[in-house]
Amino acid sequence: MTKNSNEETFVSQRVIYTAHVEGRIILVENVPARVSSRTGERFFHRKPSSSFRASCRKRRSPSA
């Protein structure tokens, strides 16, 4: 767990990433994220989440 300057605590967890693309709902399981213990808000690293969104738009599986 880490804290930022506002004393909010974040926990590393594996979560389900949800995307809405062209009227479809896409779920990607087991995605690493930082989760606020206070609000439950999830923060993803930019590169994987960008890759997921691009893969969803192209209708193909993301590469590892």
N, C-alpha and C positions, 0 to 999 in steps of 0.2 A: 504494500500500500504506500502511496505517496500523497503528500499534501501540497496544495498550491498556496499562494500568499493569502488567500481568503480562508484558510484552514479547512477547505473542503477535501474530503478523502476520496481517492480514486483507487479502484481495485482492477487488476488485470483479470479478464474473464474471456471465455469462448462464448460467443452469442450467435444468434441467427440474424443475418443481414437481410433486410427487406428492401426491394426496389419495385417501383411502379413504372412499367415501361409499356407504352402503346396500349394501355388498357389491361395489361397483364400484371399479375403480382408474381415476382420472382423471389424465392427464398434461397439463401446460401447459408448452410449450417457450418458451425465450428469456426467462426471467424474471430480472430483475436481483437479485443477492444479494451479500452479503459472505460470503466463504468463508475459514475459518481455514486457513492454510497448514500448521499443525501437525496438526490433527485432521480437517480436511475438513468440519467442521460448517458448515452454511449458515444464515445469518440473513437473513430477508426483512423488508422494510418492512411494517408492520402493515396499512396500507390496501389494497395490492394483494392480499396473501394473504387478507385477510378477504373481499375481493371475489371471489376465486377460489372460496373455500369456499362462499360464498352462492350463486354461480352454479352450482356443482356440485349443491347441494341442490335448486335450482330447475330443474335440467336445461336450462340455456340457456347461450349463449355469453357470456363476460364482455365488457363494453363497454370501449373504450379510454380 
